Amino acid sequence: ELDLPLVYTYHTRYADYSHYAEPLPKESVREFIDSWLGQFMSNCHHVVVPSESIKQMLVEKYRVAKDVSVVPTGIDLDKFSDINHEETRRELGWSDDKTYLVSIGRLAKEKSFDILIKSFAKVDRDDLMLVIIGSGDEKENLEELAAELGVADRVIFTGLIPFGEVPRYLSASDLFVFASVTETQGLVTLEAMACGLPVVAVDASGTREAVDDGSSILTDHDVDAMAAGIEKMLSCEDLGPYKRAARKRAESFGLLRQGEAMIEVYEKAREAHAAKRKVLTPSEDHKDRWKEFIQIFGI
């Protein structure tokens, strides 16, 4: 209505959440979401994505490449700096003779916390503790799983905690572990790295762009593979190089650098708007597709 440049930020793989639309057919919901997003982008002058993986996904799905920029969400590094490891452990009541693995996320099926707990249970070390920060519909099922595997006394579910407290939990931990395959950037992984935590995670979109070889071990989305990755990392005599590499990697995602990148995005959007160029050409069969979806969903 205002004839202004429109920038769309694609930071969520919406189709991966199609199972929440039950009892509607999952595949039809995925197609509907993809069609809807395509139609929306036909009104946009530029698209921002947080990682190369997501950009490649848009290229493959929508054949859009020219007006897409990769700009990760910036990290406020100051919030994750200068937190005393030993002092914070004492404040949280954590034992000095335990090794704490930490993970963060919504407790939902697509986050694969079941894979993480099973992997943790396979690691043959009684001194290990797993701290899971977050809440969600799967919490009860995950607690039952931990009990079935005999590790309920070594898995801590904190529930939701204030964001300001997250850096303290991360800084008190020894290793960040992550099994999700639906991330667009791996923001929580970067926050952990900003606290100097080495990473063992599933090799998936978003996460693989956040880490590098010096700071992490990436594994297949498999219980045995992830357990082996955790054991390999913990077997290192000195995690110091991994910790320093993690912090250095996180520093490249600072707020100022990403803010400057967004200024460039807005300039590109202004140029596209002036040239009357949109990210996508509207689909000619859009109305017909919507009629099909209305019939499928019984609306």
Backbone torsions as a table, in degrees:
resi	resn	phi	psi	omega
1	GLU	NA	-35.0	-177.0
2	LEU	-92.0	-4.0	-179.5
3	ASP	55.6	50.5	179.0
4	LEU	-113.3	155.9	175.2
5	PRO	-60.3	140.7	-178.4
6	LEU	-120.2	122.5	178.4
7	VAL	-112.1	127.3	179.7
8	TYR	-106.6	131.2	177.7
9	THR	-104.0	111.1	-178.1
10	TYR	-95.0	93.1	-175.8
11	HIS	-115.9	6.9	-179.5
12	THR	-139.5	131.9	176.6
13	ARG	-84.9	80.1	-170.6
14	TYR	-56.2	-37.9	-176.5
15	ALA	-62.8	-23.9	179.0
16	ASP	-70.2	-9.7	-179.4
17	TYR	-106.7	17.9	-175.8
18	SER	-63.7	-22.1	-178.9
19	HIS	-66.8	-17.4	178.6
20	TYR	-74.4	-9.3	-178.5
21	ALA	-90.8	10.9	178.1
22	GLU	-52.9	142.4	10.8
23	PRO	-91.1	14.1	178.0
24	LEU	-65.5	147.6	-177.8
25	PRO	-62.0	126.0	-172.8
26	LYS	-57.4	-48.6	-176.3
27	GLU	-65.5	-37.2	178.2
28	SER	-66.5	-37.1	177.4
29	VAL	-64.8	-40.9	177.9
30	ARG	-60.7	-45.2	179.5
31	GLU	-63.3	-39.9	179.3
32	PHE	-61.9	-46.0	-179.9
33	ILE	-62.0	-45.9	-179.8
34	ASP	-61.8	-40.9	179.3
35	SER	-66.1	-42.5	-179.4
36	TRP	-62.2	-46.3	-179.6
37	LEU	-64.5	-39.1	177.9
38	GLY	-61.3	-42.8	179.1
39	GLN	-65.7	-38.3	179.0
40	PHE	-65.0	-41.8	-178.2
41	MET	-67.9	-18.1	176.6
42	SER	-71.6	-8.0	175.2
43	ASN	-102.0	-2.2	-172.4
44	CYS	-101.2	154.3	178.7
45	HIS	-101.6	-15.6	176.5
46	HIS	-162.2	151.7	177.7
47	VAL	-125.0	135.5	176.1
48	VAL	-107.7	132.5	174.8
49	VAL	-125.7	154.2	-175.3
50	PRO	-88.7	-6.5	-177.4
51	SER	-156.0	160.6	178.2
52	GLU	-63.5	-33.6	179.4
53	SER	-60.7	-41.9	-179.6
54	ILE	-71.9	-36.2	175.4
55	LYS	-61.1	-43.9	179.8
56	GLN	-64.0	-35.5	177.4
57	MET	-63.0	-42.1	178.6
58	LEU	-66.9	-37.4	178.2
59	VAL	-62.1	-45.3	-177.4
60	GLU	-70.9	-38.1	-174.5
61	LYS	-83.9	-38.3	-173.8
62	TYR	-118.1	-2.8	-177.5
63	ARG	57.7	38.1	179.0
64	VAL	-112.5	130.0	-178.0
65	ALA	-144.4	-35.8	-171.3
66	LYS	-64.0	-42.6	-173.9
67	ASP	-109.6	43.7	176.9
68	VAL	-125.3	129.1	179.4
69	SER	-121.8	139.6	176.1
70	VAL	-90.4	113.3	176.6
71	VAL	-136.3	99.2	178.5
72	PRO	-63.1	154.5	173.4
73	THR	-65.0	132.9	-177.7
74	GLY	-74.5	152.1	178.1
75	ILE	-105.8	131.6	174.1
76	ASP	-81.4	88.7	-171.5
77	LEU	-60.3	-30.3	-178.4
78	ASP	-60.5	-32.8	-178.5
79	LYS	-70.8	-18.1	-176.3
80	PHE	-113.6	22.2	-176.3
81	SER	-117.2	153.6	169.5
82	ASP	57.4	40.4	174.3
83	ILE	-105.2	122.1	-175.1
84	ASN	-70.2	121.7	-176.2
85	HIS	-61.7	-55.1	-174.8
86	GLU	-67.0	-42.9	-179.2
87	GLU	-63.1	-41.9	-179.5
88	THR	-67.4	-37.4	176.5
89	ARG	-59.5	-43.1	179.6
90	ARG	-64.2	-40.4	-180.0
91	GLU	-64.2	-33.9	179.7
92	LEU	-84.0	-8.0	-179.8
93	GLY	78.5	23.9	179.8
94	TRP	-86.8	146.7	-176.3
95	SER	-77.1	142.1	178.9
96	ASP	-72.2	-23.4	-176.8
97	ASP	-98.8	17.5	176.5
98	LYS	-113.9	153.4	173.7
99	THR	-107.3	123.9	-172.8
100	TYR	-105.9	121.1	171.8
101	LEU	-97.1	140.2	-177.7
102	VAL	-129.7	145.4	175.3
103	SER	-143.0	152.9	-176.2
104	ILE	-133.8	141.1	174.0
105	GLY	159.9	168.5	174.6
106	ARG	-70.8	132.7	-177.0
107	LEU	-80.5	81.0	-178.2
108	ALA	-131.7	160.6	-174.6
109	LYS	-56.3	-42.5	-174.3
110	GLU	-69.0	-10.4	-179.9
111	LYS	-88.5	-7.9	172.5
112	SER	59.7	37.0	176.0
113	PHE	-68.1	-22.4	175.7
114	ASP	-64.9	-40.7	176.2
115	ILE	-61.3	-42.3	-178.2
116	LEU	-63.8	-46.2	-178.4
117	ILE	-65.9	-40.8	177.7
118	LYS	-63.8	-39.7	178.0
119	SER	-64.5	-44.7	178.7
120	PHE	-58.2	-42.7	-178.2
121	ALA	-65.6	-24.8	-179.1
122	LYS	-80.0	-19.2	-179.2
123	VAL	-76.5	118.7	-172.4
124	ASP	-84.1	70.4	177.7
125	ARG	-146.1	115.4	-177.4
126	ASP	-74.6	-13.8	-178.5
127	ASP	-85.4	0.6	-177.5
128	LEU	-86.1	140.0	172.8
129	MET	-125.1	144.8	177.3
130	LEU	-117.1	121.4	179.4
131	VAL	-107.9	120.1	-179.9
132	ILE	-113.0	115.9	-178.3
133	ILE	-100.8	124.0	179.0
134	GLY	139.4	172.7	178.0
135	SER	-139.7	168.8	179.4
136	GLY	161.8	177.5	-174.1
137	ASP	-62.4	-24.1	-175.2
138	GLU	-89.9	2.8	-173.8
139	LYS	-57.2	-48.2	-178.0
140	GLU	-62.5	-42.8	179.3
141	ASN	-63.6	-38.1	-179.7
142	LEU	-70.5	-36.8	176.1
143	GLU	-64.5	-41.0	177.2
144	GLU	-64.3	-39.3	179.1
145	LEU	-62.7	-44.3	179.1
146	ALA	-60.8	-39.0	178.7
147	ALA	-66.7	-43.8	179.5
148	GLU	-60.3	-35.2	-178.1
149	LEU	-86.1	-1.6	177.2
150	GLY	76.7	22.4	-178.7
151	VAL	-121.8	16.6	-177.1
152	ALA	-58.4	-32.2	-179.0
153	ASP	-78.0	-6.6	-179.9
154	ARG	-118.1	6.6	176.3
155	VAL	-115.3	119.7	-178.6
156	ILE	-104.8	118.9	173.7
157	PHE	-99.7	109.4	-176.2
158	THR	-80.5	-19.4	-169.0
159	GLY	72.6	-167.4	177.4
160	LEU	-70.4	137.6	173.0
161	ILE	-128.0	153.2	179.3
162	PRO	-57.6	144.2	-177.9
163	PHE	-57.6	-34.2	179.5
164	GLY	-64.3	-19.2	179.6
165	GLU	-89.0	-18.5	-176.3
166	VAL	-56.7	-46.4	179.2
167	PRO	-57.4	-32.0	179.3
168	ARG	-67.4	-44.0	178.8
169	TYR	-64.7	-40.6	178.8
170	LEU	-65.1	-45.7	-177.2
171	SER	-66.5	-26.8	179.7
172	ALA	-80.4	-14.1	-175.4
173	SER	-87.5	173.4	-178.4
174	ASP	-111.7	-24.4	-174.7
175	LEU	-156.4	137.6	176.1
176	PHE	-97.9	130.9	-179.9
177	VAL	-125.6	142.3	-172.2
178	PHE	-154.1	129.1	-175.2
179	ALA	-117.3	0.3	-176.8
180	SER	-66.2	145.3	176.3
181	VAL	-118.8	14.4	-176.7
182	THR	-115.4	16.3	-177.8
183	GLU	-79.2	146.0	174.7
184	THR	-97.6	-20.4	179.0
185	GLN	-137.9	-36.7	-172.8
186	GLY	86.6	43.4	-174.5
187	LEU	-63.6	-43.4	-179.5
188	VAL	-66.5	-30.3	176.5
189	THR	-65.0	-43.3	178.4
190	LEU	-64.1	-38.4	178.5
191	GLU	-64.0	-39.3	176.7
192	ALA	-64.5	-41.7	179.5
193	MET	-65.7	-33.1	177.5
194	ALA	-63.5	-24.7	175.4
195	CYS	-88.2	4.6	177.7
196	GLY	82.4	23.7	-179.4
197	LEU	-91.3	130.1	168.8
198	PRO	-64.8	161.3	-173.8
199	VAL	-127.9	135.8	164.9
200	VAL	-122.0	117.2	-173.9
201	ALA	-146.9	162.5	174.4
202	VAL	-71.1	137.0	179.4
203	ASP	-74.2	97.1	-176.0
204	ALA	-144.3	167.0	-178.7
205	SER	-55.6	146.1	-178.7
206	GLY	85.1	-59.2	-178.6
207	THR	-64.7	-43.7	-176.6
208	ARG	-65.0	-26.3	176.6
209	GLU	-80.1	-23.7	-177.7
210	ALA	-76.0	-36.5	-172.7
211	VAL	-99.4	175.6	169.3
212	ASP	-140.9	174.5	-174.9
213	ASP	-61.2	-31.8	-176.5
214	GLY	-75.3	-16.0	-173.9
215	SER	-113.9	-5.6	-168.4
216	SER	-152.1	167.3	166.8
217	ILE	-126.9	120.9	177.9
218	LEU	-102.0	143.0	-175.4
219	THR	-130.8	170.7	171.3
220	ASP	-69.0	162.5	177.5
221	HIS	-80.8	71.5	-170.3
222	ASP	-151.1	140.9	-176.4
223	VAL	-60.0	-51.6	-177.9
224	ASP	-63.2	-40.4	-178.7
225	ALA	-65.0	-41.8	-178.9
226	MET	-71.2	-38.3	176.7
227	ALA	-60.4	-41.7	178.7
228	ALA	-64.4	-37.9	178.3
229	GLY	-64.5	-41.2	178.4
230	ILE	-64.5	-45.1	179.4
231	GLU	-62.2	-40.1	-179.9
232	LYS	-63.6	-44.4	-179.6
233	MET	-65.1	-43.6	-176.9
234	LEU	-71.9	-18.5	179.4
235	SER	-79.3	-10.3	178.6
236	CYS	-64.1	132.5	179.6
237	GLU	-66.4	-32.2	-177.9
238	ASP	-138.2	113.0	178.6
239	LEU	-86.6	0.2	-178.2
240	GLY	-52.5	-48.7	179.4
241	PRO	-60.5	-38.0	177.4
242	TYR	-64.9	-41.4	-179.2
243	LYS	-64.9	-44.4	-179.9
244	ARG	-66.1	-38.9	178.9
245	ALA	-66.1	-36.6	179.2
246	ALA	-63.2	-47.4	-179.6
247	ARG	-63.5	-42.8	-179.8
248	LYS	-62.9	-41.8	179.0
249	ARG	-63.2	-42.9	-179.5
250	ALA	-63.1	-33.5	-178.5
251	GLU	-62.7	-24.6	179.2
252	SER	-74.3	-6.2	178.2
253	PHE	-109.8	27.1	-179.1
254	GLY	-63.1	158.5	-175.5
255	LEU	-59.4	-45.1	-174.6
256	LEU	-62.9	-44.0	-178.9
257	ARG	-62.1	-43.1	-179.0
258	GLN	-72.8	-31.8	176.6
259	GLY	-64.3	-40.4	177.3
260	GLU	-64.4	-37.0	178.6
261	ALA	-65.6	-35.1	179.5
262	MET	-69.7	-32.7	176.0
263	ILE	-60.0	-40.9	177.4
264	GLU	-63.3	-38.4	178.6
265	VAL	-60.8	-45.9	-178.2
266	TYR	-64.6	-34.5	176.4
267	GLU	-65.8	-41.0	177.4
268	LYS	-64.2	-38.0	178.8
269	ALA	-65.7	-38.2	177.4
270	ARG	-63.6	-41.1	179.1
271	GLU	-64.4	-43.6	179.8
272	ALA	-65.0	-38.7	178.8
273	HIS	-63.5	-43.4	179.5
274	ALA	-64.1	-33.9	179.8
275	ALA	-86.5	1.7	-178.1
276	LYS	56.5	41.1	-179.8
277	ARG	-109.2	129.1	177.8
278	LYS	-106.5	162.4	-178.5
279	VAL	-63.0	-42.0	-179.5
280	LEU	-132.4	152.4	171.3
281	THR	-83.8	131.5	-178.6
282	PRO	-55.6	139.7	179.4
283	SER	-70.7	132.8	-179.0
284	GLU	-71.4	-28.0	-177.8
285	ASP	-98.5	20.0	-175.4
286	HIS	-57.6	-47.3	-177.9
287	LYS	-63.6	-40.0	178.4
288	ASP	-64.0	-40.4	179.1
289	ARG	-63.1	-40.8	179.6
290	TRP	-65.0	-36.6	177.0
291	LYS	-62.9	-39.3	178.2
292	GLU	-62.7	-44.6	-179.2
293	PHE	-64.8	-39.6	179.3
294	ILE	-60.4	-39.9	178.4
295	GLN	-68.0	-44.6	-179.7
296	ILE	-61.2	-43.5	-176.6
297	PHE	-83.1	-6.0	177.7
298	GLY	67.1	33.8	-178.4
299	ILE	-83.0	NA	NA
